[in-house]
Amino acid sequence: MTPPTAPQSPINHLMGTAVRHGLERIEQELRHRETILDTVAYASQRFLASSAWELAIGDVLARLGEATGVSRACVFEMRRDGRGEAFASLRHEWTAPGVTSQLGTPELEHVALEEARSGSWAASLEAGEATQGHVRDLAGQAGELLSARGTRSLLDVPVIVAGAWWGFVGCDQCDRERTWTPAEVDALRAAAGILAAAIERTAAEEAFLASEMRYRELVENASDLVCTIDLDAILGFAQLLELDELTQGQRQSVREILVGGRRLLDLVDDLLEIARIEAGRRGERAAPVRADEAVEAALARVRAQASQRAVELIWPGRGAGGRPLAVDRSQLERVLANFLSNAVRFTPDGGTVVVACSDTPNGRIRIAVSDGGTGIEPERLERRFSLFGGRGVEASAVHGMGIGLALAKALAEEMGGTMGVESSVGAGSTFWIELPVASSSHATPGVQRIPTSGSSER
């Protein structure tokens, strides 16, 4: 027979209940903290995936508001009026069900900071500090406006962009007075920091696009002007002058005319080729060409340039170079010549440029050109193949127009290939192109391999 259980004393019962309730509160706080952390991670992902921060802010504010259980989550931006006085303007807002939105309210489009400074709210935000409190304790215009909105407690965190106070992310509580936990304050700080980074990124991208547009307009205008100039005639007269008896200074001037004229002619050709591709006009049809033949032809184009800098051109001439490619020969040579010319330009005097040819796992041929330059920072690699995107990308004093690689990428895609770059700051860059191999029906029997002079080209 089971002995009867002794009755639990009132004190033990109360202690057990307190412990159980305490554990439940701890579990609830941990779940709340986890929800907040998930919200911060979501904000980071949304801003990263969006081309502009304004496209993601609505979803982020909704998740933030729901996770913290607030009545409103909003973003204010700091602006200046015609007199140069700062004011806050409501830009974005999320509201809980049953709470009236304040977007478009005239008073919240222009909250003067000079009047709000009667309290510590604006001063704290401008100093980069989060601030929270009850509206009944807030003096000045800000307090009046918040009371009119039905706000009883608020939490605001500044958004600092490029070292300046851009605005703030705010949370309002309308149904009760509330004090936010440290975890909630930290979450709002993190969200404000992520928003600041997204704003900076959007501003940088807009500035780059505006710069690219200006360059495009400049090139279009320059192209119209250049097309009215007979460059062939100028180069022809310069070549005739070269045959005359000239002083050393005159001969140097003629050489500069020839070099500059040829560079200008190449630039015009590149611009016209880009215009052709963008207009959707196809180039010559693909015909089989061996990779080693295209490499040899491209090396011949830059050999003089490399010799002036004592840069060694290393081309083993082995690997997959003997297989035919289903591409246009002139386009491939143009791409490789661009790779090689850039590699020579960015390689220090006396350095080396290496060309390699290999098979890829997907059955294509990869031709890679590696330089001994200073490399490209990771965040700038994506810009490298955009029109004018190469200007100032390398950590070097060597600059070009930023057209060649954009054209090379367009030509590679037109040939059914792909292009890419691998780079490490301080260790140089490798630009590569992968191209389809010609089918057996395109093979050209009896083509002889062009011999190399050794393990390198000088």
C-alpha positions as CSV (number, residue, x, y, z in Angstrom):
1,M,0.0,0.0,0.0
2,T,1.4,3.3,-1.1
3,P,1.9,5.7,1.8
4,P,0.0,9.0,1.6
5,T,1.9,12.0,0.2
6,A,2.6,14.7,2.8
7,P,0.7,17.9,2.1
8,Q,2.8,20.7,0.6
9,S,3.4,23.6,2.9
10,P,2.0,27.0,1.8
11,I,5.6,28.4,1.7
12,N,6.8,25.6,-0.6
13,H,3.8,26.0,-2.8
14,L,4.4,29.8,-3.2
15,M,8.1,29.2,-3.9
16,G,7.3,26.6,-6.6
17,T,4.8,28.9,-8.2
18,A,7.3,31.8,-8.2
19,V,10.0,29.7,-9.7
20,R,7.7,28.4,-12.4
21,H,6.5,31.9,-13.2
22,G,10.1,33.1,-13.3
23,L,11.1,30.4,-15.7
24,E,8.1,31.2,-17.9
25,R,9.2,34.9,-18.0
26,I,12.7,33.9,-18.9
27,E,11.5,31.7,-21.7
28,Q,9.2,34.5,-22.9
29,E,12.1,37.0,-22.9
30,L,14.4,34.6,-24.7
31,R,11.7,34.0,-27.4
32,H,11.2,37.8,-27.7
33,R,14.9,38.3,-28.0
34,E,15.2,35.6,-30.7
35,T,12.3,37.3,-32.6
36,I,14.1,40.6,-32.5
37,L,17.4,39.1,-33.7
38,D,15.5,37.5,-36.6
39,T,14.0,40.9,-37.5
40,V,17.5,42.5,-37.6
41,A,18.7,39.6,-39.8
42,Y,15.7,40.1,-42.1
43,A,16.4,43.9,-42.3
44,S,19.9,43.1,-43.4
45,Q,18.8,40.6,-46.1
46,R,16.1,42.9,-47.5
47,F,18.3,45.9,-47.8
48,L,21.1,43.9,-49.4
49,A,18.7,42.3,-51.9
50,S,17.0,45.7,-52.9
51,S,18.5,48.0,-55.5
52,A,17.3,51.0,-53.4
53,W,16.6,51.2,-49.6
54,E,13.2,52.8,-50.1
55,L,12.0,49.6,-51.8
56,A,12.7,47.6,-48.7
57,I,12.0,50.0,-45.8
58,G,8.2,49.3,-45.7
59,D,8.7,45.5,-45.1
60,V,11.5,46.2,-42.6
61,L,9.4,48.6,-40.5
62,A,6.5,46.1,-40.5
63,R,8.7,43.3,-39.2
64,L,10.3,45.7,-36.7
65,G,6.9,47.0,-35.4
66,E,5.4,43.5,-35.1
67,A,8.5,42.1,-33.3
68,T,8.5,44.9,-30.7
69,G,4.7,45.2,-30.4
70,V,4.7,48.9,-31.0
71,S,1.9,51.0,-32.4
72,R,4.0,52.8,-35.0
73,A,7.4,52.3,-36.6
74,C,8.6,55.2,-38.7
75,V,11.6,56.9,-40.4
76,F,12.2,60.7,-40.2
77,E,14.7,62.4,-42.4
78,M,16.5,65.6,-41.5
79,R,16.3,68.5,-44.0
80,R,16.9,72.2,-44.2
81,D,14.5,74.9,-45.4
82,G,15.3,77.9,-47.5
83,R,16.7,79.8,-44.5
84,G,19.1,76.9,-43.8
85,E,17.2,75.8,-40.6
86,A,17.0,72.1,-39.9
87,F,13.7,70.3,-39.6
88,A,12.5,66.7,-39.4
89,S,10.2,65.2,-42.1
90,L,8.2,61.9,-41.8
91,R,9.2,59.8,-44.8
92,H,8.0,56.2,-44.0
93,E,5.7,54.7,-41.5
94,W,4.1,51.4,-40.5
95,T,1.1,51.3,-38.1
96,A,-0.5,48.5,-36.1
97,P,-4.1,47.5,-36.9
98,G,-6.5,50.2,-35.6
99,V,-3.8,52.9,-35.4
100,T,-4.2,55.9,-37.8
101,S,-1.3,56.6,-40.2
102,Q,0.2,60.0,-40.0
103,L,1.9,60.0,-43.5
104,G,1.1,63.2,-45.4
105,T,0.2,65.1,-42.2
106,P,1.5,68.7,-42.9
107,E,2.7,69.2,-39.3
108,L,4.9,66.1,-39.6
109,E,6.4,67.2,-42.9
110,H,8.2,70.1,-41.1
111,V,9.1,69.6,-37.5
112,A,11.3,72.5,-36.6
113,L,14.3,71.4,-34.5
114,E,15.0,74.8,-33.1
115,E,11.7,74.6,-31.1
116,A,12.3,70.9,-30.3
117,R,15.6,71.7,-28.7
118,S,13.9,73.1,-25.6
119,G,14.2,69.5,-24.4
120,S,17.0,67.0,-24.7
121,W,15.4,64.9,-27.5
122,A,16.9,66.5,-30.6
123,A,20.2,67.2,-28.9
124,S,20.6,63.5,-27.9
125,L,19.8,62.2,-31.4
126,E,22.2,64.7,-33.0
127,A,24.9,63.5,-30.7
128,G,24.2,59.9,-31.9
129,E,22.4,58.7,-28.8
130,A,19.2,56.7,-28.6
131,T,16.5,58.4,-26.6
132,Q,13.3,57.0,-25.1
133,G,10.7,58.4,-22.7
134,H,7.1,59.4,-22.1
135,V,5.5,62.1,-24.2
136,R,4.1,63.9,-21.1
137,D,7.7,64.7,-20.2
138,L,8.6,66.1,-23.6
139,A,8.4,69.9,-24.0
140,G,8.1,72.1,-27.1
141,Q,6.6,71.5,-30.6
142,A,7.7,67.8,-30.6
143,G,5.8,67.0,-27.5
144,E,2.6,68.7,-28.8
145,L,2.8,66.9,-32.1
146,L,3.3,63.5,-30.5
147,S,0.4,64.1,-28.1
148,A,-1.8,64.9,-31.0
149,R,-0.8,61.7,-32.6
150,G,-1.9,59.8,-29.6
151,T,1.6,58.7,-28.7
152,R,2.3,58.0,-25.0
153,S,5.9,56.7,-25.1
154,L,8.6,56.7,-27.8
155,L,11.9,55.3,-28.7
156,D,14.1,57.0,-31.3
157,V,17.5,56.0,-32.6
158,P,19.6,58.3,-34.9
159,V,20.6,57.2,-38.4
160,I,24.1,58.4,-39.1
161,V,25.1,58.5,-42.8
162,A,28.7,59.4,-43.7
163,G,29.3,60.8,-40.3
164,A,26.3,63.2,-40.4
165,W,22.9,63.0,-38.7
166,W,20.6,61.9,-41.6
167,G,17.5,61.2,-39.5
168,F,16.1,58.7,-37.1
169,V,14.1,55.5,-36.8
170,G,11.3,55.8,-34.3
171,C,8.8,53.5,-32.4
172,D,5.7,54.9,-30.8
173,Q,3.5,53.3,-28.2
174,C,-0.1,54.7,-28.2
175,D,-2.1,52.3,-25.9
176,R,0.1,52.6,-22.8
177,E,3.3,54.1,-21.4
178,R,6.2,51.8,-21.9
179,T,9.9,51.4,-21.3
180,W,11.8,49.5,-23.9
181,T,14.2,46.8,-22.9
182,P,18.0,46.9,-23.7
183,A,17.5,44.2,-26.2
184,E,14.8,46.2,-28.0
185,V,17.0,49.3,-28.0
186,D,20.0,47.4,-29.4
187,A,17.8,45.9,-32.1
188,L,16.6,49.4,-33.2
189,R,20.2,50.6,-33.1
190,A,21.2,47.7,-35.4
191,A,18.3,48.4,-37.7
192,A,19.3,52.0,-37.9
193,G,22.9,51.1,-38.7
194,I,21.8,48.7,-41.4
195,L,19.5,51.4,-42.8
196,A,22.4,53.9,-42.8
197,A,24.6,51.5,-44.8
198,A,21.8,50.9,-47.3
199,I,21.3,54.7,-47.7
200,E,25.1,55.1,-48.4
201,R,25.1,52.3,-50.9
202,T,22.1,53.7,-52.8
203,A,23.7,57.2,-52.8
204,A,26.9,55.7,-54.2
205,E,25.2,53.8,-56.9
206,E,23.1,56.8,-57.9
207,A,26.3,58.9,-58.1
208,F,28.0,56.3,-60.2
209,L,25.0,56.0,-62.6
210,A,24.9,59.8,-62.9
211,S,28.7,59.8,-63.6
212,E,28.3,57.1,-66.2
213,M,25.5,59.1,-67.9
214,R,27.7,62.2,-68.1
215,Y,30.5,60.1,-69.6
216,R,28.1,58.6,-72.1
217,E,26.9,62.1,-73.1
218,L,30.5,63.2,-73.4
219,V,31.5,60.3,-75.5
220,E,28.5,60.7,-77.8
221,N,29.3,64.4,-78.4
222,A,33.0,63.6,-78.8
223,S,32.2,60.8,-81.3
224,D,30.1,63.1,-83.4
225,L,33.1,65.6,-83.5
226,V,35.7,62.9,-84.2
227,C,33.7,61.4,-87.0
228,T,34.0,64.8,-88.8
229,I,37.8,64.4,-88.7
230,D,39.6,62.4,-91.3
231,L,42.0,60.5,-89.0
232,D,43.3,58.4,-91.8
233,A,44.4,61.5,-93.6
234,I,46.1,62.9,-90.5
235,L,47.9,59.6,-90.0
236,G,48.9,59.5,-93.6
237,F,50.4,63.0,-93.6
238,A,52.2,62.1,-90.4
239,Q,53.7,59.0,-92.0
240,L,54.8,61.1,-95.0
241,L,56.4,63.6,-92.6
242,E,58.3,60.8,-91.0
243,L,60.1,60.1,-94.4
244,D,61.4,63.7,-94.5
245,E,64.7,64.9,-93.1
246,L,63.6,66.1,-89.6
247,T,65.4,67.2,-86.5
248,Q,65.2,65.0,-83.4
249,G,62.6,67.2,-81.9
250,Q,60.4,67.3,-85.0
251,R,60.7,63.5,-85.4
252,Q,59.6,63.1,-81.8
253,S,56.6,65.3,-82.5
254,V,55.6,63.3,-85.5
255,R,55.8,60.1,-83.5
256,E,53.5,61.6,-80.9
257,I,51.0,62.5,-83.7
258,L,51.1,58.9,-84.9
259,V,50.7,57.4,-81.4
260,G,47.9,59.8,-80.5
261,G,46.1,59.4,-83.8
262,R,46.2,55.6,-83.6
263,R,44.9,55.7,-80.0
264,L,42.1,58.0,-81.0
265,L,41.3,55.8,-84.0
266,D,41.1,52.7,-81.7
267,L,38.9,54.6,-79.3
268,V,36.5,55.6,-82.1
269,D,36.4,51.9,-83.3
270,D,35.6,50.8,-79.8
271,L,32.8,53.3,-79.5
272,L,31.3,52.3,-82.8
273,E,31.6,48.6,-81.9
274,I,29.8,49.2,-78.6
275,A,27.1,51.2,-80.4
276,R,26.7,48.3,-82.9
277,I,26.2,45.7,-80.1
278,E,23.8,47.9,-78.1
279,A,21.8,48.4,-81.3
280,G,21.5,44.7,-81.6
281,R,23.3,44.4,-84.9
282,R,25.2,41.1,-85.2
283,G,28.8,41.0,-86.2
284,E,30.5,38.4,-88.5
285,R,29.4,34.8,-88.2
286,A,31.5,32.5,-86.1
287,A,34.2,30.5,-87.9
288,P,36.6,28.0,-86.4
289,V,39.8,29.6,-85.0
290,R,42.4,27.9,-82.8
291,A,43.0,29.5,-79.4
292,D,46.8,29.5,-79.8
293,E,46.5,31.4,-83.1
294,A,44.4,34.1,-81.6
295,V,46.8,34.3,-78.6
296,E,49.8,34.7,-80.9
297,A,48.1,37.4,-82.9
298,A,47.1,39.3,-79.7
299,L,50.6,39.0,-78.4
300,A,52.0,40.5,-81.6
301,R,49.8,43.6,-81.0
302,V,51.2,44.4,-77.6
303,R,54.8,43.2,-78.0
304,A,56.1,46.7,-78.7
305,Q,54.2,48.1,-75.7
306,A,55.7,45.4,-73.5
307,S,59.2,45.9,-74.8
308,Q,59.1,49.6,-73.9
309,R,58.4,48.6,-70.2
310,A,60.7,45.5,-70.2
311,V,57.6,43.5,-69.3
312,E,58.0,39.8,-70.2
313,L,55.1,38.1,-72.0
314,I,55.0,34.4,-71.0
315,W,53.0,32.1,-73.2
316,P,53.9,28.4,-72.9
317,G,51.9,27.6,-76.0
318,R,50.7,24.3,-74.6
319,G,47.4,23.0,-73.1
320,A,44.2,23.3,-75.0
321,G,45.4,26.0,-77.4
322,G,45.3,23.7,-80.4
323,R,41.5,23.1,-80.3
324,P,39.3,25.1,-82.6
325,L,36.8,27.6,-81.1
326,A,33.4,28.4,-82.6
327,V,34.0,32.2,-82.5
328,D,34.9,35.1,-84.7
329,R,38.6,35.4,-85.0
330,S,38.8,39.2,-85.1
331,Q,36.6,39.6,-82.1
332,L,38.5,37.1,-80.0
333,E,41.8,38.8,-80.9
334,R,40.3,42.1,-79.9
335,V,39.3,40.8,-76.5
336,L,42.7,39.1,-75.9
337,A,44.6,42.2,-77.0
338,N,42.6,44.3,-74.5
339,F,43.4,41.8,-71.7
340,L,47.1,41.9,-72.6
341,S,47.3,45.7,-73.1
342,N,45.7,46.3,-69.7
343,A,48.0,43.7,-68.1
344,V,51.1,45.4,-69.5
345,R,49.9,48.8,-68.4
346,F,49.3,47.7,-64.8
347,T,52.4,45.5,-64.4
348,P,55.5,47.3,-63.0
349,D,58.5,47.8,-65.3
350,G,60.4,44.5,-65.6
351,G,57.5,42.4,-64.4
352,T,55.7,39.5,-66.1
353,V,52.4,38.9,-67.8
354,V,51.3,35.2,-68.1
355,V,48.9,33.8,-70.7
356,A,47.4,30.4,-70.1
357,C,44.9,28.2,-72.0
358,S,43.1,25.3,-70.4
359,D,39.9,23.1,-70.7
360,T,37.0,23.7,-68.3
361,P,34.8,21.1,-66.6
362,N,31.9,22.2,-68.8
363,G,33.8,21.4,-72.0
364,R,34.8,24.9,-72.9
365,I,38.2,26.6,-73.4
366,R,39.5,29.2,-70.9
367,I,42.1,31.7,-71.9
368,A,43.5,33.7,-68.9
369,V,45.8,36.6,-68.7
370,S,47.5,37.3,-65.4
371,D,49.3,40.5,-64.5
372,G,51.7,41.6,-61.8
373,G,49.8,44.8,-60.9
374,T,48.3,46.1,-57.6
375,G,45.0,44.2,-57.9
376,I,41.4,45.4,-57.5
377,E,39.5,45.8,-54.3
378,P,36.7,43.3,-54.0
379,E,33.9,45.8,-53.7
380,R,35.0,47.3,-57.1
381,L,35.2,44.2,-59.1
382,E,31.6,44.3,-60.3
383,R,32.1,47.8,-61.8
384,R,35.1,46.6,-63.8
385,F,33.1,45.4,-66.8
386,S,30.6,48.3,-67.0
387,L,31.1,51.2,-69.4
388,F,33.6,53.6,-67.9
389,G,33.5,51.4,-64.8
390,G,37.3,50.8,-65.0
391,R,38.1,54.4,-64.3
392,G,39.9,54.6,-61.0
393,V,39.2,51.0,-60.1
394,E,42.8,49.8,-59.9
395,A,44.9,51.0,-57.0
396,S,47.3,52.6,-59.5
397,A,48.1,55.8,-61.1
398,V,47.5,54.2,-64.5
399,H,44.0,55.1,-65.9
400,G,42.2,54.6,-69.1
401,M,38.8,55.6,-70.5
402,G,37.1,52.5,-69.0
403,I,35.7,51.4,-72.4
404,G,37.9,48.4,-73.4
405,L,36.7,45.8,-70.9
406,A,33.1,46.8,-71.4
407,L,33.5,46.2,-75.1
408,A,35.4,42.9,-74.4
409,K,32.5,41.6,-72.2
410,A,30.0,42.6,-74.9
411,L,32.0,40.8,-77.6
412,A,32.5,37.7,-75.3
413,E,28.8,37.4,-74.8
414,E,28.1,37.9,-78.5
415,M,30.4,35.0,-79.2
416,G,28.5,32.8,-76.7
417,G,31.2,33.1,-74.1
418,T,31.6,34.4,-70.6
419,M,34.2,36.7,-68.9
420,G,35.4,37.2,-65.4
421,V,38.2,38.4,-63.2
422,E,40.0,37.1,-60.1
423,S,42.0,39.6,-58.2
424,S,43.8,40.1,-54.9
425,V,45.0,43.5,-53.7
426,G,48.8,43.5,-53.8
427,A,49.0,40.3,-55.9
428,G,47.7,41.3,-59.3
429,S,44.6,40.2,-61.4
430,T,43.7,37.5,-63.8
431,F,41.1,38.2,-66.5
432,W,39.7,35.3,-68.3
433,I,37.3,34.3,-71.1
434,E,35.6,31.0,-71.6
435,L,34.5,30.1,-75.1
436,P,32.6,27.2,-76.8
437,V,34.6,24.6,-78.7
438,A,33.8,24.2,-82.4
439,S,31.9,21.0,-83.3
440,S,33.6,18.4,-85.6
441,S,31.7,19.8,-88.6
442,H,33.5,23.1,-88.1
443,A,37.0,21.6,-87.8
444,T,39.6,22.7,-90.3
445,P,42.0,19.8,-91.1
446,G,45.6,20.5,-92.0
447,V,45.9,23.8,-90.0
448,Q,49.5,24.0,-88.9
449,R,50.4,25.1,-85.3
450,I,52.2,28.4,-85.2
451,P,55.5,27.7,-83.4
452,T,56.5,29.7,-80.4
453,S,60.0,31.1,-79.9
454,G,60.3,29.4,-76.5
455,S,58.6,29.7,-73.2
456,S,58.0,33.4,-73.4
457,E,57.4,36.3,-75.9
458,R,59.6,39.4,-75.6
